[in-house]
Amino acid sequence: MRDTTAKRHELAAWLIQRLWYPRVYLIVGTFFVAAAVGGFWGTWKNLCAGDACPSIAQVKTWQPEQTSKLFSADGQLIGELGFERRTPVSIHAIPAYVPEAVVSIEDKRFYKHGGFDPLGIARAVVGKLSGHYMGGGSTITQQLARNIYDQQLPASVRTGWAGYVRKLKEVQVALELERAYTKDQILEAYINQIYMGRAGYGFQSAARYYLGKNLADVNPAEAALLAAILNVPAVYDPFVHPENALRRRNLVLTKMAQQGYLTKAEAAHWKEEPLPTQEQSPEAGTKAPYFVEWVRQILDSRFGDEIYRNGLRVYTTLNVKMQAAAEAAMKKGWAAIEADPNFDHPKYADFDTVKSFPGGTPYLQGAFIALDPATGQVKALIGGRNFDQSKFDRVRLAQRQAGSSFKPFVYTAAIASGIPASHIIIDGPVVLPQVSGQDWRPANFENEFKGPMTLREGLYTSTNMIAIKLGWNEVGIQTVIQTARHMGIQTPLRPYPSTTIGAAEVIPLQMAEAYSAFPTLGTKVRPFPILRVEDRDGHVLWEPQPERTQVLDSLVSRIMVSMMQDVITQPKGTGHYAVRVLDGLPDAVPAAGKTGTTNDGTNVWFDGFTPNLLAVVWFGMDNPVPIFKLGKGRRQATGGGLAAPVWGDFMKQVYYGSAATVGPESTDTTGVLPIPSPWPIPSGLDAVLVDRKTGKLASRWCPTEDQYVEYYLPGTEPTEFCDRSSGRIRIPR
């Protein structure tokens, strides 16, 4: 009995050992596997729950950030604005070997997988273990998904365990991309948004930067180079690591041949193509950088971040040829000043390695602005010598003493109040009290007095005593200030006698606005740099209109134009030698303006205009000190000697081409603007022959050579005849 029971126990144990435990293992194992798979599947399905990943709708509507493009008035690209510089192109508008090069080196099974390639991952793992690179594991679709996802992903979730979860999410986004896009659409998006190092984002920006051409114009070797750079731009930059770039480019060409996109002979041929050796301008802000920055600030205040993300198209007022003419004229002017033996400051060339200055620059500076006086469209602008070293725009922001360039406001106030241009004032000493209690004893530039003088002569010779006595004693300083304010000067103007000769600080842009009332015969216009703004589809978002204001009577402004023409045409005019003889315009171009020089030659100006163009030139040091070292026998810097030649140089290029100033080595003889007709004489303006010494009506008793035609507002003409033979007034028969 006991033996039988024992045998039964042994049999049961054997059965349990042979049958029961394996089943338990199988059942338990199956349970855990099912639980793991179920858990993973549940986790996989919930990875992109809610807003954790871009939704299908987001993927379908996703558009990469685009820079806003800034164009000149004639459509040339002058700059880009954006967080990420990129220029999208259609895959159908570029050579087939561009996407073929990308596929060959980045994802040769691109057209076979569904967004996730296990074979690619296995190949990458084997390569990693063997020490031989066999390609990356991420597909092009995964890389695109990563870039889309990264726009919404905080940096804190890109490493550690969160980084592995992120990888899984990228796979899901890649699968969604494959369902939402065609292969060509995915590849086009990838080519347009991949980071390309210093060139910005996308192959078009890279082609412009590395190759100096559009993507549509690249050859197979250049396409292979771009595909090489995208892997690690810092490593394969042809200008920094040409050996790496050449090796990688040739590898791309080899891959293209292996995959049938090129023949071996073609690949061998294109491997002989040299790499680019000189980087091209990235185009953003390289043309007229101070102008571009002004435009950016205006757009930022109106559109906010949209200008950096949404690819707006901004058409500006800039004329590229005029900008080039301005830059050439200013460079010539800077060089001439620095070459003068009286210039005793550090020179610009001494600081060519300095990246930026926290404050003012130690070298000579300058500003230039040209605009259409009828519309306010700014055609050229130079805010300083080097935008990278100093972003301070001296055209829009610098407040500097105007010197004699302020005097036209004094004379305008006088003419408008009924004082004629032939009015006589004695050029003699004057003593005026100051707020400090001390007397002010101003002097003329040449420290001499010339006696009786007409207002016309006082202006074109820039005689200080005439402007002071006229503005302070006869017109009144408040009237002068109101006139300047009405015309566009917004900086503080103190009711001091010295204000009449430009002691107050002004801004070049405001001077341009105020002077615009002269060539237009009474209408000032606000300078502005933008024609219109369009969205990426060409719809007009903003089209600012000229802001014109009638500030002067047309008869008053026409008299002022005539008086300011004498600054250039009269032999004793302060702008005559520099503009008309040295670097001036041919007589065919009607022109007028005013020089400006402040105490000790610290600031020098020329504000001048023709009927269809106005330009303001300023030179000075950022830290206001005399431009030339002063001392016995040394000459002082003047607006007529330094600024006026630059103005004349610029205007000659505008009307006659660069050959007019550069010389026979330039073949450009075509001007940017047509030569304008002279200003008309408005009806109602009286032209009267008068004597320039007395301001009275011309007669036989005064020298003929002193007779000239003066213009008068009705009722302001002289009524007495000149008689310098006996000191008596005679009425001729």
Secondary structure as GFF3:
##gff-version 3
##sequence-region A 1 733
A	DSSP	alpha_helix	2	15	.	.	.	ID=ss1
A	DSSP	pi_helix	16	20	.	.	.	ID=ss2
A	DSSP	alpha_helix	21	46	.	.	.	ID=ss3
A	DSSP	alpha_helix	56	61	.	.	.	ID=ss4
A	DSSP	beta_strand	68	71	.	.	.	ID=ss5
A	DSSP	beta_strand	77	81	.	.	.	ID=ss6
A	DSSP	three_ten_helix	91	93	.	.	.	ID=ss7
A	DSSP	alpha_helix	97	106	.	.	.	ID=ss8
A	DSSP	alpha_helix	118	130	.	.	.	ID=ss9
A	DSSP	alpha_helix	140	150	.	.	.	ID=ss10
A	DSSP	three_ten_helix	155	157	.	.	.	ID=ss11
A	DSSP	alpha_helix	160	180	.	.	.	ID=ss12
A	DSSP	alpha_helix	183	193	.	.	.	ID=ss13
A	DSSP	three_ten_helix	197	199	.	.	.	ID=ss14
A	DSSP	alpha_helix	203	206	.	.	.	ID=ss15
A	DSSP	pi_helix	207	211	.	.	.	ID=ss16
A	DSSP	three_ten_helix	215	217	.	.	.	ID=ss17
A	DSSP	alpha_helix	220	229	.	.	.	ID=ss18
A	DSSP	alpha_helix	242	258	.	.	.	ID=ss19
A	DSSP	alpha_helix	264	271	.	.	.	ID=ss20
A	DSSP	alpha_helix	289	303	.	.	.	ID=ss21
A	DSSP	alpha_helix	306	309	.	.	.	ID=ss22
A	DSSP	beta_strand	313	316	.	.	.	ID=ss23
A	DSSP	alpha_helix	320	339	.	.	.	ID=ss24
A	DSSP	three_ten_helix	348	351	.	.	.	ID=ss25
A	DSSP	beta_strand	364	371	.	.	.	ID=ss26
A	DSSP	beta_strand	378	382	.	.	.	ID=ss27
A	DSSP	beta_strand	400	401	.	.	.	ID=ss28
A	DSSP	three_ten_helix	403	406	.	.	.	ID=ss29
A	DSSP	alpha_helix	407	416	.	.	.	ID=ss30
A	DSSP	beta_strand	424	427	.	.	.	ID=ss31
A	DSSP	beta_strand	432	433	.	.	.	ID=ss32
A	DSSP	beta_strand	439	440	.	.	.	ID=ss33
A	DSSP	beta_strand	451	454	.	.	.	ID=ss34
A	DSSP	alpha_helix	455	460	.	.	.	ID=ss35
A	DSSP	alpha_helix	464	468	.	.	.	ID=ss36
A	DSSP	pi_helix	469	475	.	.	.	ID=ss37
A	DSSP	alpha_helix	477	487	.	.	.	ID=ss38
A	DSSP	three_ten_helix	497	501	.	.	.	ID=ss39
A	DSSP	beta_strand	505	506	.	.	.	ID=ss40
A	DSSP	alpha_helix	508	515	.	.	.	ID=ss41
A	DSSP	beta_strand	523	525	.	.	.	ID=ss42
A	DSSP	beta_strand	530	534	.	.	.	ID=ss43
A	DSSP	beta_strand	540	542	.	.	.	ID=ss44
A	DSSP	beta_strand	548	550	.	.	.	ID=ss45
A	DSSP	alpha_helix	554	569	.	.	.	ID=ss46
A	DSSP	pi_helix	576	582	.	.	.	ID=ss47
A	DSSP	beta_strand	592	597	.	.	.	ID=ss48
A	DSSP	three_ten_helix	599	601	.	.	.	ID=ss49
A	DSSP	beta_strand	603	610	.	.	.	ID=ss50
A	DSSP	beta_strand	613	621	.	.	.	ID=ss51
A	DSSP	pi_helix	639	643	.	.	.	ID=ss52
A	DSSP	alpha_helix	644	656	.	.	.	ID=ss53
A	DSSP	alpha_helix	659	662	.	.	.	ID=ss54
A	DSSP	beta_strand	686	691	.	.	.	ID=ss55
A	DSSP	three_ten_helix	704	706	.	.	.	ID=ss56
A	DSSP	beta_strand	707	712	.	.	.	ID=ss57
###
